[in-house]
């Protein structure tokens, strides 16, 4: 994703963001006496807009922080926007449509490499494994990655973490992503599950709750976890522009504290307890299904104990980008990552 493409999307995304914010403002109005009381309660809260790459149970600690009021405890009135894709999250960040972005850190590397002056800096890493799964038409307990040879697979956007990790796994297993199978990257993020259920392709790479939805509708079955087979990778992190840190360092610290509290809760409670907390974020998904998905993520050690984005993780990310042909020159860790806020939050 180059800066020209990002710039072209800024105007439209900003308009969409304004419309969304207007919609949020106009919904759920309370009687005047209740509104007055609520406004008094929120007088000291600072509004913060967070743009997320996807709305997925994969990010359970974030939703725990929202539902348990951890952001309010830190003086933050959070507005959450699902931008559906790392490129769109970065566009929202650059355009001012979001204060903080949550996505794969590859997007920040691309922007820095293009020479942006007010580039995004990563300050908290949430997930340490890929959160997507390979779904086939039928259950296959003996699945091997070489089974994909000659098959059609619904993949992700070129240059995005889901696709790059998928290709990383293929190469680890001696499979050439360009010649040994066909990867369809033409379908928009979030729509591949529907396409798969309509009969497209032999396999699809899916996040939750889509992978489980396919299983529940008897349209396919999870045959492999990309998170398990790729090993530990810095999959998603929070970032903000340099200028935002300069003006709102206290807000970034409060935000990080809230996420750490959510992470602590997830790492110390059962899948059922976590599911009960985040159920309002996934109203169309049964609580028992949410618990099943959370347990799947817990069992593969998806979430870190703290939010510190270590240098070795950043270098591994650059290895993956370089191997995927998306990065010609490495960028300095010290420029694109700060651990100050995460270090304080874990204390």
N, C-alpha and C positions, 0 to 999 in steps of 0.2 A: 504494500500500500504506500504510494509515494505522496508527497505533499500536494502535488497538483490535484490528485484525486480527492484528497482530504479537503482541500480548499473548495472544490466544486460542491462538496456536500454541506459546507458550513451554513450557507444561507437557508437551505431547506430544513436542516435539522434544527436551527435556531427557531424558525417559525413553528415547527412541530413542538419544540420544547415549550415555547410560550403558550401554545394552545393547550398542551397538557397541564401546565401550571394553572392556566385559567380554569380548566375543567376541575382540577383538584380544589381550587379555591371556591368554586360555586357549588360543590357537592356537599351533602350532609350538613346543611345549615341547621343550627339549633335555635330554640327560642331566645329572644334577646337577653333575658336575664341569665341564661346558661352561657351564652356567648360572652357576656361581660365577665363572668367568673373565669371562663376558659382563657380569655385574653389576658386577664390579670395573672393567671398561672404561667402563661407563656411569655410574659414581658421580658424576662431575662434570657430566653432561649434565642440562640443565633440560628437563622435558617441556613441549611446546607443541602445542596442538591447532589445526590450520588447517582451516577450513571453506571449501571451494571451491564455486563456483557450478555447475560442471560438470566432468566429467573428460574433457578434450578435448586433442588434439594441438595445438590453438591455444595451449595454455599450456606448450609444450615447455620453455622455460627453467626453469620450476619443477620439472619432472620430471628434468631434467638435474641440477639442484641436489640432488635427492633421491638419484638413482642414483649420483652421483659423490661422495657423502658430504660435500657442502659444509655441510650443516646441522650434522653432527657436528663438523666443523672449527671451527664457531662455537659449540660447546658446547650444541647443541640436539638433543633427542630428539623428532623431529617425528611427530605422528600426523595423518594426512590423512583428512578426511571429505568425501565428496561430498554436498552438501545439495540439489543439483538445483534451483537457482533462487535468485535474489538475495534474495527475500523470506525464504526459509528460512535463508539464510546470516546475514542480519541478525538473525533470530529466535534463532539459535544464539549469536550474539555477545551479544545483549542478555541472554539467559538464563544466560550463563556456560557454555554447552555448547561454546564455542570461544573461544580467546584472540585469534586473528587471523582476519579474514574476507577472502575474495578474491572480488570481484564487481564489477558496474558501480557506479560511485560515486553513481548516482542514489539508491540505497537510503539512503546516509548523508545525502543532502540531504533526503529525505522525513522521516527520523527527527528531524533537526535542526529542520525546519520545524514539526514537531508539538510542539516544546518540550521534548524530552528533556533531562534535566540531564546525564546521563553518555552523551553522544552519541559516535558513531564518527568518528574522524579518519583521513583518508587519508594514508599516508606513503610509498607507492611505486606508481607507475603502470607496468604491465608492457606492455600492448598499446596501439598507437596507431592501429589500424584495426579495423573490425568483422571478426569471424572467421567469419561465416556466408555462405552462398551460396544463390542462388535456383536451385532444381532444377525443371526441367520434365519433361514426359513424353518428349520427344524432344530430341536435339541440335539446337541452333539457333544457328549462327554469326552470324546476322544479327539476333539478338534485340534488341529495343528495349523500354524500360520501358513504352511506350504499348501494347505487346502484351498487357499485363495487364488492360486495360480489358474489363470484362464477364466476367472470369475469376474462378474460386474459388481462393483461396490459403490454405494453412495457415500461420498466423502465430504470434506469441508473445504472452505475457502483457501486458495493458495496463499501461503504466508501466514496463515492462522495457526495457533497452537494445536487445535484438534487434528488438522491435516498433517502438520509437521511431525507430531508425535506418532501418528499412524504410520507415516513413511519411515520414521526412525525405527519403529518396531519391525517393519517389513525388512528393512536393510539388515537389522540385527539377525534376522532369520534367513538371510541369503536371498531375499526376494527383491527384484527390481520393480519399483513402483510404476515405472514408465512402460515396461515391456512385458512383465509377467502377469499383469491383470489390468482391467479397465476400471479407473476411478472416475466416477461422474461427479464433477464439482460445479455443475450448472444450477443446482437447486439451492435456494436461499436457506440460510441458517434457520433452524427451527421447523422447516417444512419437509425435511428428509423422511421423518417417520411416517407422515401421511403418504408420501410418494411410495415408500416401501410397502405400506399396507395396501396400496392400490395395485401393487404387482411389479413395481420397478426394481430391478437389480436382484442379485442373489444374497447380498449382505448390505448392511448399513451401519454406520458408526453413529451412536446416539448417546446423548446425555439423559439423565433422569429428570423428570419422570417418564420420558418418552420410551426408553428401553423397556421399562416395566409395563407401560401401557400397551406396547406391541404384544408382550407376552400375555397380558390379561385378555386381549382381544383375539388370542390364538392365531396371530398373524406372523409369529416368529418367536425366537428364543435367544437369550443371551448365550453366546458361546465362548466369549473371552473378555477379559477386562484389560483395557489399554493401560489403566493405572498400575496394575500388577505387572504386566509384561514390559512396560517401559522403565520401571524402577522409579526412584525418586526424581522428580523434575519440578522446577518452580512454575507451576501451571498458571496460577492467578494471583495478582497482587493489586494493592491500592496505590494510586499515584495522584499527584496534583502538579500543576504548573509551578515553576520556580517563584513566580510573582505571588502565588497564593501562600506559599510558605512564608514569604517575607512579610505579608500583611496579616496572616491568620495562623501563626505558629501555634497559638494556644488552642485553636479549633482543631488543627490537625492532631494535636496531642490528645484532646478530648475524644475525638473520633477514634483514634487508635486505642485508647483506653476502653471504649465501649466495645470494640471488636474483640479485644483481648478478653473482656468479661464474657462475651458470647462464646469464645473459644474455650475458656475455662469451664463453662457450663456443659458444653458438648463433650468435653473430655472427662467429665466427672458424672455423667448421667446416662441412663439407659436409652436405647433407641426409642422405646415407647414414651419415655418422659420427654425426649426431644421432639418427637412427632406431635405430642399434645400441645407443646408450646408453639410450634411453627405452623400448625394446621391452618390458621387464618390466612397465611400466605399462599396456601394451595387449596382453596375451597373446593375445587372440582376433584380433588384426589382424596380417597378414603384414608382415614387416619392410620389404619392397619397397613395400607400400602406405603404410606410415608415412612412408617416404622421399619418396614422391610427394606426400603431403599436406604434409610439412614444406617441400618445395621450392615448393609452391603458396603457402605462407605467406611464405617467404623472398622470393619474387619480387615480392610486393606490399608489401614493407617493413612487415610486421606488427609487429615488435618494436622497441622503442626501443633506443638505444645506452646510455642510463642510465635510472634509475628516477624521476627528478625530475618531479614533477607540476606543470607550469607553469601560471601563472595564466590565460593565454590559452586553454589547453585546458579548464580548469575553467569558464571563461566560455562557451566553445562548448557544453559539456555543458548548461549552464543555458539557453542559447539553444534547444537541441533540446528540453529539458523544457518550456520555456515554449510553444514552437510546438506541442508535442503536447498542450497543455492540462493538463499534470501539475504545473505550478509557477505559483502566482499571485504570489509574491514572491521575489525573488532572495535568496540567502544569501551571507554574506561568505566569500571564499576563505580568508582568514587564520584563520577559525574551523574550517574543515573540512579544511584541507590543511596538512601540515608537510613541508618539504623537507629538514629537518636530517639525517635518517638517510640519505636517498638521496644527498645531497651528499657526506657522509662516505664512503659506500660506493663512489662512483665514483672516489674518490681512490685 
